[in-house]
Amino acid sequence: MRSIIVYCAVAAHLCTTSLSSTIPTNSESVIRLPIHEDENHSNNADTFSDIFHAAPRDSRNSWSKIRNKIVVRIFGSGEKHHGVRIHPHYSSGSSSSGVQKPLGDTPSKVPYSRYQNDVVLRFNITTTDEAAALAEAAEILFLDVWSATKDHADIRVDKDVVESLLGLLPESLQSSHARLMHDLAATVRETFPGSSEGPSNPLSPHSLSQYSGPYRPGQSEHFFSNYQPISVINPWMKLLRSLFPDHVEDFSIGQTYEGREIKGLKISKSGEPSSGKRKAIVITGASHAREWISVSTVCYLAHAFITGYRPRPFSEENVEAELGDREITRLVENFDWYFIPTLNVDGYVYTWTEDRLWRKNRQPTSLGFCKGIELDRSYSYKWGGQSQNNPCSENYPGEKEFEALESKNFAAWAQNLTTEGNTRIMGFLDLHSYSQQILYPYSYSCSQRPPDLENLEELAEVLAKGIRIRHGEHYEVSSACQGGGQFAQSDKDQKKDAKKAKRSQKSNGDDFMLTETGGGGSALDYFYSEIGVAYSYQIKLRDQGSYGFLLPKESIKPTGQEIESMVKSLGNFLIGDDKL
């Protein structure tokens, strides 16, 4: 039966591809091959422009409707896929009565048993033919691509589908893969609170007692000993605001599709507001719901800045000031800091109640059983240039720019902050996981260089050093087009016109880039190009694949510490920058 489903999926894919190939599109896929400086070109005009993601098409046209009917016919309109197991791509999360679930995030049953038949495989890639075959197979079988680089790709797949997957791959890949986690379901389970000693509630009297008296380093230890749900994070942020009212404010950038507030904390210099335009740095987490370490890291940074700030002057008499962090105090005096733990609140809640590995938001699409829009592909800048038009895809950008309500509200908040709030955003850090990378614009294409590329690269290296000096971890510096999305061009061809580059491109079988998060419509490119944030970065946190999105809770503090060191490096660099 499973084989029949796979074959039907292949047939649906081929049918959809052949039908849609006759439909004119307004944009071209920019999945490209990077070309080395010493590469010799030939007359071979073949490209890999459709290898990993199909070119965007209007999902409302007749052919797309036919495709949707084919998918529904094969997989049904319910939530079952791959036998009786509920597949993450095909989950509505609604009750049978159609009533929306409560907005809480306390699961009645921890949702990890659904992964008992899943494995995560790492395929080592050495040629473009291998990469092309793997990408095509992932699209045909609707697989969950966790991460991919020029050397490897990590893919989650049902054990019963592995044989079908290998059958679609060249012989060289059939033996060139390894299993990353021995037991995926157990690894999922271990990311939930419950196994640690001590009080189970970080807001219990025992935990709150740590805040009595002057701040001491190491406080809030219990909060960062586990990942925390929104039902704990929001009261925790409210508590910090009440404890430090002189320099902490809470704010909301708007609501999610399901009506939850997207909350954050602002940390700024206490006392009278300074005259003139304020400079700000914005740090966000969890555009992708399953990236829990990004949420904890934003919370860690907010806590470090809130508790580390003490008004000057420092003196022997001012004991409380001496307990603060002088470097953080200097940074808060120079910038307003905005920390938003998760932009994708609905998706984050869903990872706690239903599907730990859910990625998108929870907004309905044109396919009723394929919920969710990829927030980091839904911004207006270069929207749709390299995106997927299949609502069941993890990379689905919606049918129009800013269709994802969370992205729309975040962009409107940032625009209002700069125009009405008398503020200039100097830095934007968008935290993700995983793969340990520092990525700078552009994400949408490698055919264009940012006008201040040298400045972006210089600061990126400073950030990487700031991380390295804390715990010795290495973070790779790269353009987002090469570090996160699809096949990309080399630096040699970045200045060429995209269409011309596509026509002249060739594969030498040795040089390619296959990755998972880049593309048009990213927050990174939007803040850099539309908001005018000169120093915009996407930071991919730990690790490099041993645990992937399921980083053990023991890594929360070390990750927070090294990113705190990185953020201090960012602030110090900007203070010393003549452009300020």
C-alpha positions as CSV (number, residue, x, y, z in Angstrom):
1,M,0.0,0.0,0.0
2,R,2.8,2.4,0.9
3,S,4.5,1.7,-2.5
4,I,1.2,2.5,-4.2
5,I,1.0,5.8,-2.4
6,V,4.6,6.6,-3.4
7,Y,4.0,5.8,-7.0
8,C,0.8,7.9,-6.9
9,A,2.8,10.8,-5.5
10,V,5.3,10.5,-8.3
11,A,2.6,10.4,-10.8
12,A,0.9,13.5,-9.3
13,H,4.2,15.3,-9.3
14,L,4.9,14.4,-12.9
15,C,1.4,15.3,-13.9
16,T,1.5,18.6,-12.1
17,T,4.9,19.4,-13.6
18,S,3.8,18.6,-17.2
19,L,0.6,20.6,-16.8
20,S,2.2,23.6,-15.2
21,S,5.1,23.7,-17.7
22,T,2.7,25.2,-20.2
23,I,1.7,28.0,-17.9
24,P,3.7,31.3,-18.3
25,T,5.1,32.6,-15.1
26,N,6.2,36.0,-14.0
27,S,9.3,34.9,-12.2
28,E,12.0,32.4,-12.6
29,S,13.4,30.0,-10.1
30,V,16.9,31.1,-9.2
31,I,18.2,27.8,-8.0
32,R,21.8,28.0,-9.3
33,L,25.2,26.5,-9.2
34,P,28.1,28.5,-7.7
35,I,30.9,28.7,-10.2
36,H,34.5,28.8,-9.1
37,E,36.8,31.6,-10.3
38,D,38.8,29.0,-12.3
39,E,35.9,27.2,-13.8
40,N,35.9,26.8,-17.6
41,H,32.6,27.4,-19.3
42,S,31.3,25.3,-22.1
43,N,28.4,25.6,-24.5
44,N,26.3,23.3,-22.3
45,A,23.2,25.5,-21.5
46,D,21.6,23.0,-19.1
47,T,20.7,24.5,-15.8
48,F,19.4,23.2,-12.5
49,S,16.9,26.1,-12.1
50,D,14.1,23.8,-11.0
51,I,16.0,21.2,-9.0
52,F,15.0,22.0,-5.5
53,H,11.9,24.2,-5.5
54,A,9.4,24.6,-8.3
55,A,9.1,28.1,-9.8
56,P,6.2,30.0,-8.2
57,R,2.8,29.9,-9.9
58,D,-0.5,31.4,-9.1
59,S,-2.1,28.7,-6.9
60,R,-5.5,30.0,-7.9
61,N,-5.2,29.1,-11.6
62,S,-7.0,26.1,-13.1
63,W,-3.9,23.9,-13.3
64,S,-3.2,24.4,-9.6
65,K,-6.8,23.5,-8.8
66,I,-6.2,20.3,-10.7
67,R,-3.0,19.6,-8.8
68,N,-4.8,20.2,-5.5
69,K,-7.5,17.7,-6.5
70,I,-4.9,15.2,-7.4
71,V,-3.2,15.5,-4.0
72,V,-6.5,15.3,-2.2
73,R,-7.4,12.2,-4.3
74,I,-4.2,10.5,-3.3
75,F,-3.9,11.5,0.3
76,G,-7.5,12.2,1.2
77,S,-8.8,15.3,2.9
78,G,-8.1,14.2,6.4
79,E,-4.9,14.1,8.4
80,K,-3.7,10.5,7.6
81,H,-0.6,10.0,5.6
82,H,2.0,7.2,5.4
83,G,-0.6,4.7,6.8
84,V,-2.1,5.7,10.1
85,R,0.6,8.1,11.2
86,I,-0.3,11.7,11.0
87,H,2.2,13.5,8.8
88,P,3.3,17.0,9.9
89,H,2.6,18.4,6.4
90,Y,-1.0,17.3,6.5
91,S,-2.4,18.4,9.8
92,S,-5.2,20.9,10.4
93,G,-5.0,21.0,14.2
94,S,-8.8,21.6,14.3
95,S,-11.3,19.6,16.1
96,S,-13.9,17.6,14.2
97,S,-16.5,20.2,15.0
98,G,-14.4,22.9,13.4
99,V,-14.0,24.8,16.6
100,Q,-10.6,26.4,17.1
101,K,-8.6,24.8,20.0
102,P,-8.0,26.9,23.2
103,L,-5.0,29.2,23.0
104,G,-3.1,27.4,25.8
105,D,0.0,25.4,25.1
106,T,-0.1,22.7,27.8
107,P,-0.3,19.4,26.0
108,S,-2.7,16.8,27.4
109,K,-0.3,14.2,26.0
110,V,3.3,15.1,25.0
111,P,3.4,14.7,21.2
112,Y,6.4,12.6,20.6
113,S,5.0,9.2,19.9
114,R,4.2,10.2,16.3
115,Y,7.9,10.1,15.5
116,Q,8.6,6.5,16.5
117,N,8.7,5.4,12.9
118,D,10.8,8.4,11.7
119,V,14.5,8.7,11.1
120,V,16.8,11.5,10.1
121,L,19.3,10.6,7.4
122,R,22.4,12.6,6.4
123,F,23.3,12.2,2.7
124,N,26.9,13.1,1.8
125,I,26.8,14.9,-1.6
126,T,29.7,15.1,-3.9
127,T,28.2,16.0,-7.3
128,T,25.4,18.1,-8.7
129,D,23.7,15.0,-10.2
130,E,23.5,13.6,-6.7
131,A,22.1,16.9,-5.3
132,A,19.6,17.2,-8.1
133,A,18.3,13.6,-7.6
134,L,18.1,14.1,-3.8
135,A,16.2,17.4,-4.1
136,E,13.8,16.0,-6.7
137,A,13.1,12.9,-4.5
138,A,12.4,15.1,-1.5
139,E,9.9,17.1,-3.5
140,I,8.2,14.1,-5.0
141,L,7.8,12.3,-1.6
142,F,7.0,15.5,0.4
143,L,10.0,14.9,2.7
144,D,11.1,17.2,5.5
145,V,14.5,18.6,4.6
146,W,16.0,19.7,7.9
147,S,19.2,21.2,6.6
148,A,21.5,21.1,3.6
149,T,24.9,22.4,2.6
150,K,27.3,22.0,-0.2
151,D,28.5,18.8,1.5
152,H,25.4,17.1,2.8
153,A,21.7,17.2,3.4
154,D,19.7,16.1,6.4
155,I,16.2,14.6,5.7
156,R,13.5,13.3,8.0
157,V,11.7,10.3,6.5
158,D,9.4,7.5,7.6
159,K,11.3,4.2,7.9
160,D,8.8,2.6,5.6
161,V,9.6,5.2,2.9
162,V,13.4,4.9,3.0
163,E,13.4,2.1,0.5
164,S,11.3,4.1,-1.9
165,L,13.5,7.2,-1.4
166,L,16.7,5.2,-2.1
167,G,15.1,3.8,-5.2
168,L,14.8,7.4,-6.6
169,L,18.4,8.2,-5.9
170,P,21.6,7.3,-7.9
171,E,23.6,4.3,-6.8
172,S,26.3,6.5,-5.3
173,L,23.8,8.0,-2.8
174,Q,22.2,4.7,-1.9
175,S,25.2,3.8,0.3
176,S,26.4,7.3,1.1
177,H,24.1,8.1,4.0
178,A,24.0,7.7,7.8
179,R,21.4,7.9,10.5
180,L,21.9,11.0,12.8
181,M,19.8,10.0,15.8
182,H,19.4,6.5,17.1
183,D,15.8,7.2,18.4
184,L,14.1,10.3,17.0
185,A,11.0,9.9,19.2
186,A,13.2,9.6,22.4
187,T,15.2,12.7,21.3
188,V,12.0,14.6,20.8
189,R,10.8,13.5,24.3
190,E,14.0,14.7,25.9
191,T,13.4,18.3,24.7
192,F,10.3,18.6,26.9
193,P,10.5,19.7,30.6
194,G,10.0,17.0,33.2
195,S,13.3,15.1,33.6
196,S,15.2,17.8,35.5
197,E,15.4,17.9,39.3
198,G,14.0,20.9,41.2
199,P,10.7,22.8,41.0
200,S,8.8,22.1,37.9
201,N,7.5,25.7,37.6
202,P,10.0,28.5,37.0
203,L,7.4,30.9,38.3
204,S,6.9,29.1,41.5
205,P,7.7,30.9,44.9
206,H,11.0,28.9,45.0
207,S,12.0,30.2,41.6
208,L,10.8,33.8,42.1
209,S,12.7,34.1,45.4
210,Q,15.9,34.3,43.4
211,Y,15.0,37.9,42.4
212,S,14.8,39.2,46.0
213,G,17.6,41.6,46.8
214,P,20.3,42.8,44.3
215,Y,20.9,40.8,41.1
216,R,23.6,38.2,41.3
217,P,25.1,36.4,38.3
218,G,23.6,33.0,37.8
219,Q,20.1,34.0,38.7
220,S,17.1,32.6,36.7
221,E,19.0,29.3,36.5
222,H,15.9,27.2,36.7
223,F,14.2,29.1,33.8
224,F,17.1,28.2,31.5
225,S,17.4,24.6,32.6
226,N,14.5,23.7,30.3
227,Y,12.8,24.9,27.2
228,Q,9.7,26.9,28.1
229,P,6.2,27.2,26.6
230,I,4.6,30.6,25.8
231,S,2.3,30.1,28.8
232,V,5.5,30.4,30.9
233,I,7.5,32.9,28.8
234,N,4.8,35.6,28.7
235,P,4.3,35.8,32.5
236,W,8.1,35.6,32.9
237,M,8.5,38.7,30.7
238,K,5.8,40.5,32.6
239,L,7.6,39.6,35.8
240,L,10.9,41.1,34.5
241,R,9.1,44.3,33.5
242,S,7.6,44.6,37.0
243,L,11.0,43.9,38.7
244,F,12.9,46.4,36.6
245,P,10.4,49.1,35.6
246,D,13.0,51.8,35.1
247,H,14.6,50.3,32.0
248,V,12.2,47.6,30.9
249,E,9.0,47.9,28.9
250,D,6.8,45.1,27.4
251,F,5.3,45.6,23.9
252,S,3.3,43.8,21.3
253,I,3.9,43.9,17.5
254,G,0.4,42.7,16.8
255,Q,-1.6,39.4,16.8
256,T,-1.1,36.1,15.1
257,Y,-3.7,34.5,12.9
258,E,-5.1,32.6,15.8
259,G,-5.4,35.8,17.9
260,R,-2.3,35.5,20.2
261,E,-0.2,38.6,21.0
262,I,3.3,38.6,19.7
263,K,5.1,40.0,22.7
264,G,8.5,41.4,23.4
265,L,10.7,43.3,25.8
266,K,12.3,46.7,25.3
267,I,15.4,47.6,27.3
268,S,16.6,51.2,27.3
269,K,18.4,53.7,29.4
270,S,16.6,54.7,32.6
271,G,15.8,58.3,33.4
272,E,14.7,61.1,31.1
273,P,14.5,60.1,27.4
274,S,17.3,61.5,25.4
275,S,16.6,64.1,22.8
276,G,17.1,63.3,19.1
277,K,16.7,60.1,17.3
278,R,17.2,56.9,19.2
279,K,19.3,54.0,17.8
280,A,17.9,50.5,18.2
281,I,18.9,46.9,17.8
282,V,16.1,44.3,17.1
283,I,16.6,40.6,18.0
284,T,14.0,37.9,17.1
285,G,13.6,34.2,17.4
286,A,11.5,31.3,16.1
287,S,10.1,32.4,12.7
288,H,10.2,28.7,12.3
289,A,8.2,27.1,15.2
290,R,10.4,24.0,15.8
291,E,13.6,26.0,16.4
292,W,13.2,26.2,20.2
293,I,16.8,27.1,20.9
294,S,16.2,30.4,19.2
295,V,13.4,31.2,21.6
296,S,15.4,30.3,24.7
297,T,18.4,32.3,23.4
298,V,16.4,35.5,22.8
299,C,15.0,35.1,26.4
300,Y,18.6,34.5,27.7
301,L,19.8,37.7,26.0
302,A,16.9,39.8,27.3
303,H,17.5,38.5,30.8
304,A,21.2,39.2,30.6
305,F,20.6,42.8,29.4
306,I,17.9,43.5,31.9
307,T,19.7,42.2,34.9
308,G,23.2,43.3,33.8
309,Y,22.2,47.0,33.3
310,R,22.9,49.4,36.1
311,P,22.8,53.2,35.8
312,R,26.1,55.0,36.0
313,P,28.2,56.3,37.7
314,F,30.0,53.2,39.0
315,S,31.6,53.9,42.4
316,E,32.5,52.1,45.6
317,E,29.5,53.6,47.2
318,N,27.2,52.4,44.5
319,V,27.3,48.7,45.4
320,E,24.3,47.8,43.3
321,A,25.8,49.3,40.2
322,E,29.0,47.3,40.8
323,L,26.9,44.2,40.6
324,G,25.9,45.0,37.1
325,D,27.7,44.4,33.8
326,R,29.6,47.5,32.7
327,E,29.7,46.4,29.1
328,I,26.0,45.8,29.0
329,T,25.3,49.1,30.7
330,R,27.4,50.9,28.1
331,L,25.4,49.1,25.3
332,V,22.0,50.0,26.9
333,E,23.1,53.6,27.2
334,N,23.8,53.8,23.5
335,F,20.9,51.7,22.1
336,D,17.4,50.7,22.7
337,W,17.2,46.9,22.6
338,Y,14.1,45.0,21.4
339,F,13.8,41.3,22.1
340,I,11.0,39.2,20.5
341,P,11.3,35.5,21.6
342,T,9.1,34.2,18.9
343,L,7.4,35.7,15.9
344,N,5.6,32.5,15.1
345,V,3.6,32.2,18.3
346,D,0.8,30.0,16.9
347,G,3.3,27.6,15.4
348,Y,5.4,27.5,18.6
349,V,2.4,26.7,20.7
350,Y,1.5,23.9,18.2
351,T,5.0,22.4,18.7
352,W,4.2,22.0,22.4
353,T,0.7,20.5,21.9
354,E,0.7,18.6,18.7
355,D,3.8,18.4,16.5
356,R,7.2,19.1,18.0
357,L,8.7,19.5,14.4
358,W,6.1,21.9,13.0
359,R,7.8,24.7,11.0
360,K,5.3,27.1,9.5
361,N,2.5,29.3,11.1
362,R,-1.0,27.9,11.5
363,Q,-2.8,30.0,8.9
364,P,-5.1,28.1,6.5
365,T,-4.2,27.8,2.8
366,S,-6.0,26.9,-0.4
367,L,-5.6,23.2,0.6
368,G,-7.7,22.8,3.7
369,F,-5.6,19.9,5.1
370,C,-2.2,21.7,4.4
371,K,-2.0,24.5,6.9
372,G,0.7,27.0,7.3
373,I,2.7,29.7,5.6
374,E,6.5,30.0,5.8
375,L,7.0,33.4,7.6
376,D,10.5,33.8,6.3
377,R,9.4,33.7,2.7
378,S,6.4,35.9,3.0
379,Y,7.9,39.4,3.2
380,S,7.5,41.8,0.3
381,Y,11.1,42.2,-0.8
382,K,11.7,39.9,-3.8
383,W,8.7,37.8,-2.7
384,G,8.1,34.6,-4.7
385,G,11.4,34.8,-6.7
386,Q,12.5,31.3,-5.6
387,S,9.6,29.9,-3.6
388,Q,7.4,26.9,-3.6
389,N,3.7,27.2,-4.7
390,N,2.6,23.9,-3.1
391,P,0.7,24.7,0.1
392,C,1.9,21.4,1.6
393,S,5.5,22.4,1.2
394,E,7.5,23.5,4.3
395,N,8.6,26.5,2.2
396,Y,5.1,27.7,1.1
397,P,5.2,31.6,0.9
398,G,1.5,32.1,0.5
399,E,-0.4,33.3,-2.6
400,K,0.7,36.9,-2.1
401,E,3.3,38.9,-0.3
402,F,2.6,39.4,3.4
403,E,-0.2,36.9,3.4
404,A,1.3,35.5,6.6
405,L,-0.2,37.8,9.3
406,E,2.7,37.6,11.6
407,S,5.2,38.8,9.0
408,K,2.8,41.6,7.9
409,N,2.5,42.8,11.5
410,F,6.2,42.6,12.2
411,A,7.0,44.6,9.1
412,A,4.4,47.2,10.0
413,W,5.7,47.5,13.5
414,A,9.3,48.0,12.3
415,Q,8.2,50.6,9.7
416,N,6.2,52.4,12.4
417,L,9.2,52.3,14.8
418,T,11.4,54.0,12.3
419,T,8.9,56.6,11.0
420,E,6.7,57.4,14.0
421,G,8.9,56.2,16.8
422,N,11.8,58.5,16.1
423,T,14.1,55.5,16.0
424,R,16.8,54.2,13.6
425,I,17.3,50.5,13.7
426,M,21.1,49.9,13.5
427,G,21.1,46.1,13.7
428,F,18.8,43.2,13.1
429,L,19.5,39.7,14.3
430,D,17.2,37.0,13.2
431,L,18.0,33.8,15.2
432,H,17.4,30.4,13.7
433,S,18.7,26.8,14.0
434,Y,20.6,24.9,13.1
435,S,24.1,24.6,11.4
436,Q,26.2,27.4,13.2
437,Q,26.3,30.0,10.5
438,I,26.3,33.8,10.4
439,L,24.5,34.8,7.2
440,Y,24.3,38.3,5.6
441,P,22.1,39.6,2.7
442,Y,21.1,38.7,0.1
443,S,19.0,35.6,0.6
444,Y,16.9,36.0,-2.6
445,S,19.8,35.7,-5.1
446,C,23.6,35.4,-5.4
447,S,23.4,37.5,-8.6
448,Q,23.4,40.8,-6.7
449,R,25.9,42.0,-4.2
450,P,24.8,44.2,-1.3
451,P,26.3,47.7,-1.8
452,D,28.1,47.5,1.5
453,L,29.2,43.9,1.3
454,E,32.7,44.5,2.8
455,N,31.1,46.1,5.9
456,L,28.7,43.2,6.3
457,E,31.5,40.7,6.0
458,E,33.8,42.6,8.4
459,L,31.1,42.7,11.1
460,A,30.1,39.1,10.5
461,E,33.7,38.0,11.2
462,V,33.6,40.1,14.4
463,L,30.5,38.3,15.4
464,A,32.0,34.9,14.7
465,K,35.0,35.8,16.8
466,G,32.7,36.9,19.7
467,I,31.1,33.5,19.7
468,R,34.4,31.6,19.4
469,I,36.1,33.3,22.3
470,R,33.3,32.2,24.7
471,H,33.1,28.4,24.2
472,G,35.3,27.8,21.2
473,E,32.4,27.1,18.8
474,H,33.0,27.8,15.1
475,Y,30.3,29.7,13.1
476,E,30.7,29.9,9.4
477,V,30.3,33.3,7.7
478,S,28.4,33.2,4.4
479,S,26.0,35.0,2.2
480,A,22.4,33.9,2.9
481,C,21.9,32.9,-0.7
482,Q,24.7,30.4,-0.3
483,G,24.0,29.4,3.3
484,G,20.3,28.9,3.1
485,G,18.1,28.0,0.3
486,Q,19.0,26.4,-3.0
487,F,21.7,26.1,-5.6
488,A,23.5,29.4,-5.8
489,Q,26.0,31.2,-8.0
490,S,29.6,31.9,-7.0
491,D,30.9,35.4,-6.2
492,K,32.3,35.6,-9.7
493,D,28.8,35.8,-11.2
494,Q,27.0,37.8,-8.5
495,K,27.1,41.0,-10.5
496,K,25.6,39.5,-13.6
497,D,22.0,39.9,-14.5
498,A,20.1,37.0,-13.2
499,K,18.6,35.9,-16.5
500,K,21.9,36.2,-18.3
501,A,23.6,34.2,-15.5
502,K,21.0,31.5,-15.8
503,R,21.5,31.1,-19.5
504,S,25.3,31.0,-19.2
505,Q,25.5,28.7,-16.2
506,K,26.9,25.2,-16.4
507,S,27.6,22.3,-14.0
508,N,31.0,20.8,-13.7
509,G,29.7,18.2,-11.4
510,D,31.8,19.4,-8.5
511,D,30.5,22.7,-7.3
512,F,27.0,23.4,-6.0
513,M,25.0,24.6,-3.1
514,L,21.9,22.8,-1.8
515,T,20.4,24.4,1.3
516,E,17.1,24.8,3.0
517,T,16.2,28.3,4.2
518,G,17.2,30.9,1.7
519,G,15.1,32.5,-1.0
520,G,12.9,35.5,-1.8
521,G,10.7,37.1,0.8
522,S,13.0,36.8,3.8
523,A,13.0,39.0,6.9
524,L,16.8,39.4,6.4
525,D,16.5,41.0,3.0
526,Y,13.4,43.0,4.0
527,F,15.1,44.7,6.9
528,Y,18.2,45.3,5.0
529,S,16.6,46.7,1.8
530,E,13.2,48.1,2.9
531,I,13.8,49.2,6.5
532,G,17.4,50.2,5.7
533,V,19.1,48.3,8.5
534,A,22.7,48.4,7.4
535,Y,23.7,45.5,9.6
536,S,21.2,42.7,9.2
537,Y,22.1,39.1,9.9
538,Q,20.5,35.7,10.2
539,I,22.2,33.6,12.9
540,K,21.9,29.9,12.8
541,L,22.6,28.5,16.2
542,R,23.9,25.2,17.5
543,D,24.4,22.5,16.5
544,Q,25.8,21.0,13.2
545,G,23.4,18.1,13.0
546,S,24.0,15.7,15.8
547,Y,20.6,16.8,17.3
548,G,19.4,19.4,14.8
549,F,16.2,21.1,15.9
550,L,16.2,18.9,19.0
551,L,19.2,20.4,20.8
552,P,19.4,19.1,24.3
553,K,18.2,21.4,27.1
554,E,21.8,21.3,28.5
555,S,22.8,23.4,25.5
556,I,20.5,26.3,26.3
557,K,22.9,28.1,28.7
558,P,26.1,27.6,26.6
559,T,24.3,28.8,23.5
560,G,22.9,31.8,25.3
561,Q,26.4,32.7,26.7
562,E,28.1,32.6,23.3
563,I,25.4,34.6,21.6
564,E,25.5,37.1,24.4
565,S,29.2,37.5,23.7
566,M,28.4,37.9,20.0
567,V,25.7,40.6,20.7
568,K,28.2,42.5,22.9
569,S,30.6,42.4,19.9
570,L,27.9,43.7,17.7
571,G,27.2,46.6,20.0
572,N,30.8,47.5,20.6
573,F,31.4,47.5,16.9
574,L,28.5,49.8,16.2
575,I,29.6,52.2,18.9
576,G,33.0,52.4,17.4
577,D,31.7,52.8,13.9
578,D,32.2,56.3,12.5
579,K,28.9,55.9,10.7
580,L,27.1,56.4,14.0
